[in-house]
């Protein structure tokens, strides 16, 4: 399946492959589902998924480097990962 995911900032071929594996095959689908829900799907098949991956997805959705995500949003994402890891 042809995908435009790895053409986006922060998304490499490995992440693209994993996203397709969990049913997200286009950037439009990623934007629609959101970074958190995409992370939940990815974490289900890769328990080693980490904050960097989540931040990368968030940055991709907003068209910015994951390093430029505002501090407040990064804190929200950290709290989200703690919640996911407790389940």
Rosetta blueprint (number, residue, H / E / L):
1 X L
2 X L
3 X L
4 X L
5 X H
6 X H
7 X H
8 X L
9 X L
10 X L
11 X L
12 X L
13 X H
14 X H
15 X H
16 X H
17 X H
18 X H
19 X H
20 X H
21 X H
22 X L
23 X L
24 X L
25 X L
26 X L
27 X H
28 X H
29 X H
30 X H
31 X H
32 X H
33 X H
34 X L
35 X H
36 X H
37 X H
38 X H
39 X H
40 X H
41 X H
42 X H
43 X H
44 X H
45 X H
46 X L
47 X L
48 X L
49 X L
50 X L
51 X H
52 X H
53 X H
54 X H
55 X H
56 X H
57 X H
58 X H
59 X H
60 X H
61 X H
62 X H
63 X L
64 X L
65 X L
66 X H
67 X H
68 X H
69 X L
70 X L
71 X H
72 X H
73 X H
74 X H
75 X H
76 X H
77 X H
78 X H
79 X H
80 X H
81 X H
82 X H
83 X H
84 X H
85 X H
86 X H
87 X L
